[in-house]
Amino acid sequence: MSDFDKLRVIQNITEANLYPKLIQQLDKDFSEVGLSNYFSDEISPQVLLTHLSTVVSGIIQRHFSTYTNLLYRIDVSEIAIKKATHSDMKIMSEQVALLILKRECQKVWLRANF
């Protein structure tokens, strides 16, 4: 998937001026599982995706139970996670980061519009 396609996930949120809400949602969900102060609304969507991928990789490698709790908290589909499972940690963490962002964007958009 190209960088443009990856960033399209956040495009509508940014255009609707909901990017700060996305960052707040990420921080909230991460803090609920004991992880805090990871994200800033001053970074670009591309940097956010890269940073989230790095954070996810570290959590998978060091705190797998926290990783599963995080996915449950965010409500990422188990089927999507199984499809994202890959032997290459970098690829897998990028795919999981994208799934997390997609779900968080859905939550933020729905709250703003309904």
Backbone as CSV, one residue per row, in Angstrom:
resi,resn,N_x,N_y,N_z,CA_x,CA_y,CA_z,C_x,C_y,C_z
1,MET,0.849,-1.171,0.000,0.000,0.000,0.000,0.895,1.234,0.000
2,SER,0.573,2.177,-0.856,1.386,3.389,-0.956,1.172,4.277,0.264
3,ASP,2.123,5.198,0.472,1.984,6.142,1.583,0.713,6.961,1.449
4,PHE,0.363,7.329,0.211,-0.855,8.105,-0.013,-2.083,7.330,0.443
5,ASP,-2.158,6.055,0.076,-3.295,5.228,0.476,-3.371,5.092,1.996
6,LYS,-2.225,4.957,2.632,-2.189,4.845,4.089,-2.706,6.123,4.740
7,LEU,-2.328,7.250,4.193,-2.706,8.524,4.793,-4.138,8.926,4.488
8,ARG,-4.742,8.307,3.493,-6.134,8.600,3.164,-7.046,8.297,4.351
9,VAL,-6.624,7.377,5.203,-7.377,7.031,6.399,-7.584,8.266,7.270
10,ILE,-6.584,9.103,7.377,-6.629,10.273,8.248,-7.108,11.519,7.502
11,GLN,-7.123,11.486,6.201,-7.431,12.666,5.401,-8.771,13.310,5.776
12,ASN,-9.837,12.531,5.855,-11.146,13.101,6.185,-11.163,13.695,7.580
13,ILE,-10.482,13.078,8.506,-10.417,13.583,9.877,-9.701,14.928,9.897
14,THR,-8.613,15.026,9.172,-7.845,16.270,9.121,-8.658,17.366,8.450
15,GLU,-9.311,17.041,7.346,-10.118,18.028,6.627,-11.295,18.520,7.465
16,ALA,-11.804,17.674,8.339,-12.930,18.056,9.197,-12.444,18.710,10.505
17,ASN,-11.164,19.010,10.563,-10.560,19.626,11.756,-10.728,18.762,13.004
18,LEU,-10.684,17.463,12.824,-10.822,16.533,13.939,-9.511,15.836,14.307
19,TYR,-8.426,16.257,13.686,-7.127,15.620,13.964,-6.751,15.702,15.446
20,PRO,-6.935,16.861,16.111,-6.637,16.901,17.554,-7.491,15.908,18.349
21,LYS,-8.728,15.710,17.920,-9.597,14.731,18.591,-9.082,13.305,18.377
22,LEU,-8.531,13.046,17.197,-7.936,11.734,16.925,-6.768,11.486,17.879
23,ILE,-5.917,12.479,18.043,-4.778,12.345,18.952,-5.268,12.126,20.385
24,GLN,-6.288,12.881,20.793,-6.851,12.704,22.135,-7.408,11.299,22.324
25,GLN,-8.070,10.778,21.294,-8.630,9.427,21.377,-7.519,8.388,21.493
26,LEU,-6.472,8.551,20.700,-5.334,7.635,20.795,-4.738,7.675,22.200
27,ASP,-4.490,8.881,22.698,-3.919,9.020,24.041,-4.823,8.387,25.098
28,LYS,-6.121,8.611,24.973,-7.076,8.050,25.932,-7.023,6.526,25.928
29,ASP,-7.102,5.926,24.741,-7.110,4.472,24.660,-5.781,3.863,25.098
30,PHE,-4.693,4.509,24.755,-3.388,4.001,25.189,-3.247,4.114,26.705
31,SER,-3.706,5.225,27.281,-3.584,5.391,28.728,-4.474,4.404,29.484
32,GLU,-5.588,4.010,28.888,-6.488,3.035,29.526,-5.819,1.672,29.722
33,VAL,-4.800,1.381,28.928,-4.089,0.108,29.084,-2.705,0.313,29.713
34,GLY,-2.484,1.495,30.279,-1.245,1.746,31.001,-0.126,2.363,30.181
35,LEU,-0.419,2.858,28.999,0.577,3.496,28.141,0.175,4.949,27.973
36,SER,1.102,5.875,28.193,0.690,7.270,28.108,1.742,8.148,27.447
37,ASN,1.285,9.336,27.054,2.140,10.381,26.480,2.894,9.944,25.229
38,TYR,2.185,9.315,24.324,2.825,8.854,23.106,2.639,9.782,21.905
39,PHE,1.575,10.565,21.870,1.215,11.260,20.632,1.024,12.756,20.834
40,SER,1.266,13.516,19.765,1.108,14.969,19.775,0.362,15.377,18.515
41,ASP,-0.548,16.350,18.652,-1.273,16.805,17.467,-0.450,17.764,16.619
42,GLU,0.791,17.977,17.016,1.684,18.838,16.242,2.491,18.071,15.205
43,ILE,2.324,16.749,15.168,3.039,15.950,14.172,2.119,15.699,12.980
44,SER,2.725,15.476,11.837,1.960,15.237,10.611,1.342,13.833,10.642
45,PRO,0.313,13.604,9.846,-0.275,12.263,9.772,0.755,11.178,9.393
46,GLN,1.675,11.505,8.491,2.703,10.527,8.105,3.587,10.168,9.299
47,VAL,4.004,11.189,10.039,4.842,10.941,11.223,4.035,10.168,12.266
48,LEU,2.755,10.494,12.411,1.894,9.771,13.345,1.855,8.292,13.004
49,LEU,1.645,7.965,11.740,1.585,6.569,11.325,2.910,5.857,11.584
50,THR,4.011,6.509,11.262,5.336,5.923,11.498,5.577,5.715,12.990
51,HIS,5.243,6.736,13.779,5.432,6.652,15.231,4.551,5.565,15.833
52,LEU,3.297,5.511,15.418,2.380,4.493,15.923,2.875,3.093,15.574
53,SER,3.395,2.928,14.381,3.949,1.635,13.969,5.114,1.221,14.874
54,THR,5.984,2.157,15.189,7.121,1.887,16.073,6.644,1.525,17.476
55,VAL,5.664,2.271,17.977,5.107,2.006,19.305,4.469,0.621,19.338
56,VAL,3.688,0.291,18.322,3.025,-1.020,18.250,4.067,-2.134,18.232
57,SER,5.112,-1.969,17.455,6.171,-2.980,17.387,6.786,-3.217,18.769
58,GLY,7.089,-2.148,19.466,7.670,-2.278,20.810,6.733,-2.963,21.784
59,ILE,5.456,-2.623,21.701,4.475,-3.234,22.599,4.335,-4.726,22.301
60,ILE,4.303,-5.076,21.029,4.195,-6.495,20.655,5.385,-7.270,21.207
61,GLN,6.570,-6.721,21.059,7.790,-7.426,21.459,7.995,-7.496,22.970
62,ARG,7.566,-6.450,23.698,7.865,-6.400,25.130,6.671,-6.678,26.038
63,HIS,5.467,-6.349,25.584,4.284,-6.443,26.443,3.096,-6.975,25.641
64,PHE,3.155,-8.240,25.271,2.126,-8.781,24.396,0.731,-8.701,25.014
65,SER,0.618,-8.907,26.305,-0.706,-8.820,26.929,-1.243,-7.389,26.859
66,THR,-0.378,-6.399,26.978,-0.796,-5.004,26.826,-1.260,-4.758,25.395
67,TYR,-0.561,-5.347,24.441,-0.930,-5.238,23.025,-2.341,-5.780,22.799
68,THR,-2.628,-6.962,23.314,-3.962,-7.535,23.119,-5.021,-6.709,23.845
69,ASN,-4.695,-6.196,25.029,-5.629,-5.325,25.750,-5.898,-4.041,24.969
70,LEU,-4.862,-3.495,24.354,-5.003,-2.280,23.558,-5.934,-2.512,22.369
71,LEU,-5.725,-3.601,21.668,-6.583,-3.911,20.520,-8.032,-4.106,20.950
72,TYR,-8.230,-4.733,22.098,-9.575,-4.915,22.631,-10.182,-3.560,23.001
73,ARG,-9.403,-2.724,23.660,-9.866,-1.400,24.096,-10.266,-0.534,22.902
74,ILE,-9.452,-0.572,21.862,-9.728,0.233,20.667,-10.849,-0.398,19.849
75,ASP,-11.041,-1.681,20.004,-12.076,-2.432,19.295,-11.683,-2.689,17.839
76,VAL,-10.463,-3.152,17.673,-9.986,-3.544,16.344,-10.466,-4.968,16.088
77,SER,-10.989,-5.197,14.910,-11.537,-6.491,14.530,-10.493,-7.605,14.629
78,GLU,-10.881,-8.705,15.280,-9.979,-9.857,15.371,-9.661,-10.420,13.992
79,ILE,-10.644,-10.413,13.118,-10.431,-10.919,11.754,-9.385,-10.068,11.041
80,ALA,-9.485,-8.751,11.187,-8.509,-7.856,10.556,-7.114,-8.064,11.142
81,ILE,-7.037,-8.289,12.438,-5.738,-8.534,13.080,-5.133,-9.834,12.562
82,LYS,-5.948,-10.859,12.418,-5.434,-12.134,11.891,-4.908,-11.960,10.469
83,LYS,-5.597,-11.143,9.664,-5.130,-10.883,8.306,-3.828,-10.080,8.304
84,ALA,-3.650,-9.242,9.322,-2.454,-8.394,9.404,-1.249,-9.144,9.960
85,THR,-1.474,-10.314,10.544,-0.375,-11.077,11.119,0.610,-11.459,10.023
86,HIS,1.873,-11.171,10.282,2.924,-11.390,9.286,4.203,-11.785,10.013
87,SER,5.040,-12.558,9.359,6.293,-12.979,9.989,7.299,-11.831,10.107
88,ASP,7.171,-10.826,9.271,8.045,-9.658,9.331,7.424,-8.644,10.294
89,MET,8.095,-8.390,11.408,7.553,-7.508,12.445,7.271,-6.103,11.928
90,LYS,8.122,-5.587,11.053,7.925,-4.230,10.527,6.625,-4.145,9.727
91,ILE,6.401,-5.109,8.860,5.180,-5.130,8.046,3.960,-5.295,8.939
92,MET,4.043,-6.214,9.885,2.913,-6.458,10.770,2.591,-5.218,11.606
93,SER,3.594,-4.572,12.168,3.329,-3.405,13.019,2.762,-2.248,12.199
94,GLU,3.190,-2.101,10.942,2.619,-1.066,10.074,1.147,-1.352,9.787
95,GLN,0.832,-2.618,9.514,-0.552,-2.983,9.221,-1.446,-2.815,10.448
96,VAL,-0.949,-3.205,11.610,-1.720,-3.053,12.844,-1.890,-1.575,13.174
97,ALA,-0.846,-0.774,12.983,-0.947,0.673,13.226,-2.020,1.287,12.333
98,LEU,-2.070,0.860,11.100,-3.085,1.358,10.174,-4.491,0.932,10.615
99,LEU,-4.641,-0.292,11.085,-5.939,-0.754,11.601,-6.362,0.068,12.818
100,ILE,-5.423,0.354,13.694,-5.709,1.175,14.875,-6.170,2.560,14.443
101,LEU,-5.436,3.166,13.510,-5.811,4.504,13.049,-7.186,4.502,12.382
102,LYS,-7.456,3.491,11.581,-8.769,3.410,10.926,-9.888,3.375,11.964
103,ARG,-9.722,2.538,12.971,-10.768,2.401,13.991,-10.907,3.680,14.811
104,GLU,-9.785,4.280,15.184,-9.836,5.521,15.955,-10.466,6.644,15.130
105,CYS,-10.168,6.703,13.847,-10.782,7.705,12.969,-12.286,7.496,12.903
106,GLN,-12.721,6.246,12.828,-14.154,5.953,12.818,-14.812,6.485,14.083
107,LYS,-14.204,6.216,15.227,-14.773,6.667,16.498,-14.889,8.188,16.542
108,VAL,-13.818,8.873,16.171,-13.803,10.337,16.217,-14.838,10.910,15.252
109,TRP,-14.885,10.388,14.052,-15.836,10.888,13.059,-17.281,10.664,13.520
110,LEU,-17.561,9.469,14.032,-18.916,9.164,14.481,-19.349,10.072,15.632
111,ARG,-18.460,10.301,16.574,-18.793,11.188,17.695,-19.051,12.614,17.228
112,ALA,-18.324,13.053,16.243,-18.475,14.427,15.751,-19.730,14.601,14.909
113,ASN,-20.194,13.527,14.303,-21.305,13.633,13.367,-22.630,13.045,13.844
114,PHE,-22.637,12.388,14.986,-23.886,11.805,15.476,-24.064,12.043,16.948
